Amino acid sequence: MIFKTAFKASIIFIGCIIQIAGHASSQNIPINVVTKVVQQGDIITQQNFIGSLKFREQSLIASRAAGLVQKIYFDTTHKVVKGQLLVELDHEVLDLNINTTQSSMKEIKIQLEKVTKDLKRYDRLLGEENVSEQQYDEVFYSRSSLEQKLIGLEAELNILNIKRKQHFIRAPFNGMITQKKVALGEWVEEGGTIAMLIDPTKIDAYIDIPMNMTQNLPKKVNLTIQGKSIKADVIGIIIIGDKNSRTVPLKIQLNEINNHMYESMDATLQLPIKQFLNTLIVPRDAIIKRFNQQVVFAVKNKKAVMIPVTVKLFKNTVAAVQAEQLKKDMKVIVKGNERIFPGQSVTELQSSVNPPTN
């Protein structure tokens, strides 16, 4: 029994020696591999956040006066310019009041002209002592009274003209009518809504982002709208957030506007969630697991050198790594590394530079 056990142990020992010898001899046989160059740069991962477009200037045009709608000069989808007449309210009574006031003013002016002539005559007669001071004072104060009446009528006329002007409702800015809220013959109350007017040349995007990402936001961003990249400026955070999702709206002003942008259209913003700057970057295929750790095989003097690495971030086909022995411009094996041993002779079939990762 003891003899059989010793015999089996001898056979196993001889087998191990043969395997080690075979491995040692295989190291001298070059293995074909593909390599790529280690880069140093920035690697950033981003997350998409989707929001909606909204027209910045939207106005429910209101009437400053009450009256009957006499004429309408617009319809839905019409483009209008600032100051363009939209609605005319009935102003017949105002016109009569204006005419009456103007007639009263003419009458006062005639009286004032007569009293002014009388005052000049009385002034001369008073110097000649042909009239009493009381008579002179009566004419003088009569003229002053007429002057004050004229001032009052002028103010009244201005008020009537302002009221008449308010019966002509005009567009407050250039834009497009999106809603029509009056009809011919309707009565409009003071403050009543006439139409909805928007300015299609001024558009903002509102995008909800996590509260923990509100710091160090870029001032300028690119939004993706209908598959196109649009330049925009970050205006700021609206500080009233959603308590359930823990997000706050980010207001962004679009710098490029076209005729195919509509309110509530999707706008996508990319923000960095992880970034490593000036880090070593290797192809993802270069990283394998060996001896319960992540390693890469570099090529040095036509031999494979195993280098343990700490992966900080994977992004697409590359990875940001940290390793003391790994340096920029070194070549790492991306194909054939699964069958490589440390010190193995290699033959490079291809070597290339990694694509940019930003």
C-alpha positions in Angstrom: 0.0 0.0 0.0 2.8 2.4 0.9 4.6 1.5 -2.3 1.5 2.2 -4.5 1.1 5.6 -2.8 4.7 6.6 -3.4 4.5 5.4 -7.0 1.4 7.6 -7.7 3.1 10.7 -6.1 6.2 10.1 -8.2 4.0 10.1 -11.4 2.2 13.3 -10.4 5.5 15.1 -9.7 6.9 14.0 -13.0 3.8 15.3 -14.8 4.1 18.7 -13.1 7.7 18.9 -14.2 6.7 18.1 -17.7 3.9 20.8 -17.7 6.3 23.5 -16.3 8.9 22.5 -18.8 6.3 22.7 -21.6 5.1 26.1 -20.5 8.7 27.4 -20.2 9.4 26.2 -23.7 6.2 27.7 -25.0 7.3 31.2 -23.8 10.0 31.1 -26.5 7.4 30.6 -29.2 6.1 34.0 -30.2 2.3 34.4 -30.2 0.6 36.7 -32.7 -1.2 39.6 -30.9 -2.9 42.9 -31.8 -2.0 46.0 -29.8 -3.2 49.5 -29.3 -1.5 52.5 -27.7 -2.3 53.8 -24.2 -3.6 57.3 -24.2 -3.8 60.0 -21.6 -6.8 62.4 -21.6 -10.3 63.1 -20.3 -13.1 60.5 -20.2 -16.6 61.6 -19.3 -19.9 59.7 -19.0 -23.1 61.7 -19.6 -26.8 61.2 -18.9 -29.7 62.4 -21.0 -32.4 64.5 -19.5 -35.6 65.3 -21.5 -37.7 68.4 -21.1 -40.0 70.5 -23.2 -39.9 73.7 -25.2 -42.0 76.7 -24.2 -42.5 80.1 -25.9 -41.0 82.7 -23.7 -43.4 85.5 -24.5 -47.1 84.6 -24.4 -49.8 87.2 -23.9 -53.5 87.0 -23.3 -54.3 90.3 -24.9 -56.9 92.1 -22.8 -59.2 95.0 -23.6 -58.7 98.2 -21.5 -62.2 99.3 -22.2 -65.7 97.8 -22.2 -67.6 97.9 -25.5 -69.3 96.2 -28.4 -66.9 94.5 -30.9 -67.4 96.4 -34.1 -64.5 95.1 -36.3 -62.0 92.2 -36.1 -58.8 92.4 -38.1 -57.2 89.0 -37.2 -57.7 85.3 -37.1 -55.9 82.3 -35.6 -52.4 81.6 -37.0 -52.2 85.1 -38.4 -48.8 86.7 -38.0 -49.0 90.3 -36.6 -46.5 93.1 -35.9 -46.3 95.3 -32.9 -48.9 98.1 -33.0 -51.1 96.3 -35.6 -54.8 96.8 -35.1 -56.6 93.7 -33.9 -60.1 94.7 -32.7 -62.1 97.9 -32.9 -64.8 98.5 -30.2 -67.8 100.7 -30.8 -66.8 104.4 -30.0 -69.9 106.3 -31.2 -70.7 107.8 -27.8 -67.1 108.7 -27.2 -66.9 110.5 -30.6 -70.0 112.6 -29.6 -68.5 113.5 -26.3 -65.3 114.5 -28.0 -67.2 116.7 -30.4 -69.1 118.3 -27.6 -66.0 119.0 -25.6 -64.2 120.5 -28.7 -67.2 122.8 -29.3 -67.2 124.0 -25.7 -63.5 124.7 -26.0 -64.1 126.8 -29.1 -66.8 128.8 -27.3 -64.5 129.4 -24.3 -61.7 130.5 -26.6 -64.0 133.0 -28.2 -65.1 134.4 -24.8 -61.5 134.4 -23.7 -60.5 136.4 -26.8 -63.2 139.0 -26.1 -62.4 139.3 -22.4 -58.7 139.7 -23.2 -59.5 142.7 -25.5 -61.8 144.2 -22.8 -59.0 143.8 -20.2 -56.6 145.8 -22.3 -59.2 148.5 -22.8 -60.0 148.6 -19.1 -56.3 148.7 -18.2 -56.0 151.9 -20.3 -59.2 153.4 -18.8 -58.1 152.6 -15.3 -54.9 154.6 -16.0 -57.1 157.5 -17.1 -59.3 157.0 -14.1 -62.4 156.5 -16.3 -63.3 153.2 -14.7 -63.2 152.0 -11.1 -60.9 149.3 -9.8 -63.9 147.1 -9.1 -64.9 147.1 -12.8 -61.3 146.3 -13.8 -61.2 143.4 -11.3 -64.4 141.9 -12.6 -63.0 141.8 -16.1 -59.6 140.5 -14.9 -61.1 137.6 -12.9 -63.5 136.8 -15.6 -60.6 136.1 -17.9 -58.9 134.0 -15.3 -62.1 132.0 -14.8 -62.3 131.4 -18.6 -58.6 130.3 -18.7 -59.2 127.7 -16.0 -62.3 126.4 -17.8 -60.3 126.0 -20.9 -57.6 124.0 -19.0 -60.3 121.8 -17.6 -61.8 121.2 -21.0 -58.4 120.4 -22.5 -57.8 117.8 -19.8 -61.3 116.3 -20.4 -60.6 116.1 -24.1 -57.3 114.3 -23.4 -59.2 111.8 -21.2 -61.8 111.2 -23.9 -59.1 110.7 -26.6 -57.3 108.2 -24.4 -60.6 106.3 -23.8 -61.2 106.3 -27.6 -57.7 105.0 -28.2 -58.4 102.2 -25.8 -61.3 101.1 -28.1 -58.7 100.2 -30.7 -56.9 97.1 -29.4 -53.4 96.5 -30.9 -50.7 93.8 -30.8 -48.2 94.5 -28.0 -45.3 92.7 -29.8 -44.5 90.9 -33.0 -45.9 87.3 -33.0 -48.5 84.8 -34.1 -52.1 84.6 -32.9 -52.7 81.1 -31.4 -56.2 81.7 -30.0 -59.1 84.0 -31.0 -61.4 84.8 -28.1 -63.9 87.3 -29.5 -66.6 87.4 -32.2 -68.2 90.3 -34.1 -71.0 91.9 -32.1 -69.9 90.5 -28.7 -69.8 92.7 -25.7 -66.3 92.8 -24.2 -65.9 93.8 -20.5 -63.0 95.9 -19.3 -60.1 93.5 -18.9 -61.8 90.9 -21.1 -59.5 88.6 -23.2 -59.3 89.2 -26.9 -56.7 86.7 -28.1 -53.6 84.7 -27.3 -50.4 86.1 -28.9 -47.0 84.3 -28.8 -43.6 85.3 -30.1 -42.2 82.2 -32.0 -38.7 83.7 -32.2 -38.1 83.4 -28.4 -38.1 79.9 -27.0 -36.9 78.4 -23.8 -36.5 74.8 -22.7 -37.5 73.6 -19.2 -35.7 70.4 -18.2 -36.0 68.7 -14.8 -32.6 67.6 -13.4 -31.7 66.0 -10.0 -31.1 68.4 -7.2 -27.6 67.0 -6.6 -26.6 68.0 -10.1 -27.4 71.7 -9.8 -23.8 72.7 -8.9 -21.2 73.8 -11.5 -23.6 73.7 -14.4 -22.1 74.9 -17.7 -23.2 78.3 -19.0 -23.5 77.1 -22.6 -25.0 73.8 -23.7 -26.2 71.9 -26.8 -29.7 70.6 -26.8 -30.9 67.9 -29.1 -34.2 68.8 -30.8 -35.6 66.6 -33.6 -32.2 65.0 -34.0 -30.4 68.3 -34.4 -27.9 69.9 -32.1 -29.1 73.4 -31.0 -26.9 75.9 -29.2 -28.4 77.3 -26.0 -27.6 79.3 -22.8 -28.3 78.1 -19.3 -30.4 80.8 -17.6 -30.8 79.3 -14.2 -32.5 76.9 -11.8 -36.1 77.4 -10.8 -35.8 76.8 -7.0 -39.3 75.2 -6.6 -38.7 71.5 -7.1 -40.6 68.2 -7.1 -40.6 66.6 -3.7 -41.3 63.1 -5.1 -38.7 63.0 -7.9 -36.2 65.3 -6.1 -35.8 67.3 -9.3 -35.8 71.0 -10.1 -36.5 72.7 -13.5 -33.5 74.1 -15.4 -34.4 77.0 -17.7 -32.4 77.1 -20.9 -32.6 79.8 -23.6 -32.3 78.6 -27.2 -30.0 80.6 -29.5 -31.0 79.0 -32.7 -34.7 79.1 -33.7 -36.4 77.6 -36.8 -40.0 77.4 -38.1 -40.3 73.8 -37.1 -40.1 74.3 -33.3 -43.3 74.0 -31.4 -44.3 74.3 -27.7 -44.1 71.1 -25.7 -41.6 69.6 -28.2 -39.0 67.3 -26.6 -35.5 68.8 -25.9 -32.7 66.5 -24.7 -29.8 67.8 -22.6 -26.7 65.8 -21.8 -24.9 66.4 -18.5 -21.8 64.7 -17.2 -22.4 62.4 -14.3 -18.8 61.1 -13.9 -15.6 62.5 -15.3 -11.9 61.7 -15.0 -9.5 64.3 -16.3 -6.0 63.7 -17.6 -6.2 60.0 -16.9 -4.8 56.9 -18.6 -7.1 55.5 -21.2 -6.9 51.9 -22.6 -9.2 49.9 -24.9 -11.8 47.9 -23.0 -10.6 44.7 -24.7 -7.2 45.1 -23.2 -8.5 44.5 -19.7 -8.8 40.9 -18.6 -9.1 39.1 -15.3 -6.1 37.1 -14.2 -5.3 35.7 -10.7 -8.5 37.3 -9.3 -7.5 40.8 -10.4 -7.9 43.0 -13.5 -4.8 43.3 -15.6 -3.5 44.4 -19.0 -0.6 42.9 -20.9 1.8 45.5 -22.2 4.4 44.7 -24.8 8.0 45.5 -23.8 11.0 44.2 -25.7 8.7 41.9 -27.7 7.6 40.2 -24.5 4.3 40.4 -22.6 4.4 42.2 -19.3 1.4 41.8 -17.0 0.3 45.0 -15.2 -2.5 45.1 -12.6 -4.9 48.0 -13.1 -7.7 49.7 -11.2 -10.6 50.5 -13.5 -12.1 53.9 -12.6 -14.6 54.1 -15.4 -15.8 52.1 -18.5 -17.1 54.1 -21.4 -18.1 52.4 -24.7 -14.9 50.7 -26.0 -12.4 52.4 -23.6 -11.7 52.6 -19.9 -10.1 55.0 -17.6 -7.5 53.1 -15.5 -4.9 53.7 -12.8 -1.7 51.7 -12.7 1.8 52.5 -11.5 3.6 50.6 -14.2 1.4 51.7 -17.1 2.5 54.8 -19.0 1.2 56.9 -21.9 2.2 55.6 -25.4 2.9 52.1 -24.1 1.3 49.3 -26.2 -1.2 47.0 -24.7 -2.6 43.7 -26.1 -6.2 43.8 -27.2 -6.4 40.5 -29.1 -4.6 37.3 -28.0 -4.2 38.4 -24.4 -6.5 35.6 -23.1 -3.7 33.0 -23.9 -0.7 35.1 -22.9 1.5 34.4 -19.9 3.8 36.9 -18.2 7.1 37.0 -20.1 5.6 35.4 -23.2 7.2 36.3 -26.5 4.8 38.1 -28.9 4.6 39.2 -32.5 2.5 42.4 -33.1 0.2 42.1 -36.1 -1.4 45.5 -35.8 -1.0 48.6 -33.7 -3.2 51.7 -33.7 -4.2 54.7 -31.6 -7.5 54.7 -29.7 -10.3 57.1 -30.9 -11.0 60.2 -28.9 -13.2 59.6 -25.9 -14.6 63.1 -25.1 
